[in-house]
Amino acid sequence: MYKPKEYLIHGLLFVLTLVTTTLAGGEWVYGKSVLADGEDFLSWKIFMKSTAFSFSFIGILLIHELGHFFTSIYHKVKCSLPFFIPAWLGFIGAPSIGTFGAIIRMKGFINSRKKFFDIGVAGPLAGFVIAIFVLSYGFLTLPPAEYIYEIHPEYADPNFEGYDEEVLDFRLGDNLLFGLMGSLLADPERLPEMSEVIHYPYLFAGYLALFFTALNLLPIGQLDGGHVIFGLFPRRHAHISLVAYTLFIGYAGLGMISPYMPFEDLIFWIPFYLAFLFFCFQRTGLELQTRLTIIFTLAAVQYAISYFQPQLEGYQGWLFFGFLLGRLMGVRHPEVSGFKPLDRKRKIIGWLALLIFILCFSPQPFIFE
């Protein structure tokens, strides 16, 4: 089915991604930096301990992609092997998780709403199940509370030599499922703060898995969640996708333009932001006048909210993903012939997928201060 060259390329990328996520895991979990302490970081002991993160995280991503892969084979739709993208930035001192994720490219034509639904929903559901197991294991096997002092000695002794009070404050944002599992499964005395979850390999891997699950299940365009909406609402997908995308960008960009900004900043940011929105909505399939109406209305609403509730801010980290969605992927879905509804079993699975999205989605997943 596949050429030996394909197996070699995809296999090498998978192994390389395991290596890069292990290196990234060493930085996050054990607080090591190649630039700050290269000898310790690159030690075999630290590298092997970091595989607890990389094997868990990449394992979940692999199961996600294999869900798409085997469902495609079942429906006799040609597709590529899972394509992992390694991305470690530690050599320049920048934080990363070691990968940009994994994808499967559809090579065959899909002209069935049922096939789109099955292939789309199989990945997130498969990965979600494994993520639950990883998180459960992580919460049930938490080390003693003193474990954090091994990584941050300054917590026990603020006068610890080498302590830097100006270090960047980073924490993970809450989501419903992660918080619920922590409260039900973990020993309260050992449960870490969200700013310390990065030092617990199974919890961090599971959190990232929930983040990517929610990302894929956004009910927009040709994302997995878009396939689900396309199956559940055959005549309304275009409207639901456009509304969901508009709300997503509206939340992400909240606070980008504010009446409390200096006037000279507003002169620059307003046209820049409007141009950004124009590019985001360029592949919506709407007429120019309609797109301009949406863009100016959205910016005006954001500006008004900032005026009356200046403390409300969105998550600007979503803007880049929103740009990729709108500019590269688009918010529309390929059409198929007919509007035959899904059977009852698939409708239940579809609503379950939407529930999983709600449980996994974090409005502010990564918070830097």
Secondary structure, DSSP 8 states (H G I E B T S, - for coil): ---HHHHHHHHHHHHHHHHHHHHHHHHHHH---HHHHHHHHTSHHHHHHHHHHHHHHHHHHHHHHHHHHHHHHHTT--B---EEEEE--GGGT----EEEEEE--B-S----HHHHHHHHHHHHHHHHHHHHHHHHHHHHT---TTHHHHH-HHHH-TT-TT--TT---EEE---HHHHHHHHHHS-TTT---TTTGGGSHHHHHHHHHHHHHHHHT-SSTTSHHHHHHHHH-TTTHHHHHHHHHHHHHHHHTTTSS-TTS-HHHHHHHHHHHHHHHHHHTTTS---HHHHHHHHHHHHHHHHHHHHH-TT----THHHHHHHHIIIII-S-----S------HHHHHHHHHHHHHHHHH--SSSEEE-
